[in-house]
Amino acid sequence: MTGRPLIYAANWKMNHGPAAAAAFAERFLGLTAPAPDRSLWFFPPAVSMAAVSQAVRSRPDIRVGAQNVHWEPKGAFTGEISIPMVREAGAAVVLVGHSERRHLFGETDEQVARKTSAVLKAGLAPLVCVGETLAEREGGRTEPVIIRQLEPLLDKVPADEWARIVVAYEPVWAIGTGKNATPDDAAQVHELIRFAVGRRGVPGRVPILYGGSVTAANIGEFLAEPSIDGALVGGASLKPDEMAGIVGRAGVTAAARLAATA
Ligand code: PEP
């Protein structure tokens, strides 16, 4: 048990333009209230970040994030967005290395490490995603794949600068498929990640979220697992009522976890 607020992150992917994003925020804010035991992170498409930042400005429990950034602050990189730009649009956090970036757009472990380092240097918080494909899991390669994804990050970011990094374990086969890892499977990988960063001298306990077909119906099972510090939610985060349901259940579970550590 951590005794720290849990994190609920919503990855909207390529959904909800500025008007739809503002409508989502209005409904969601009406369904939820700030709570000390949780932090809510929303990752809208880049063009909707300013609208969401504006809509949630009265809610200190909500942080807005970018789904992707370039590591350079400016320059001839057509189609890319820099960290200073997303900060200006209200972003405090950045999703790095989501499996769709890695597998659909060829983002490498080294690029993920460069982006993470740049995000930290700019004073924002990175949410770094790792996870194995189905073939890798079925081939018994989950552990080396996770280690391979972490190593360039550990090489690039000194151990004493990890305090702002949050990791998301997202098995690729569980994203958008309706298939979950079991809480026990997820917990084993979370422990592996903690072992891998710990042996490289990273102090403290790195927060690790689980992601992959999380819904209001199954969030409780994951949060009952002490090594899981929250969730990264894709499809279910697109509907304000469903996301509020996830957060509502999460709040109950988080309160129980905090009480257990008191
Ligand atoms: C994601 O996009 O990070 C994700 C976990 O998606 P979903 O919840 O739809 O599986």
Residues whose N, C-alpha, C, O or C-beta is under 5 A from the ligand:
A	BS01	PEP	N11 A174 I175 G176 T177 G211 G212 S213 V214 L232 V233 G234 G235 A236
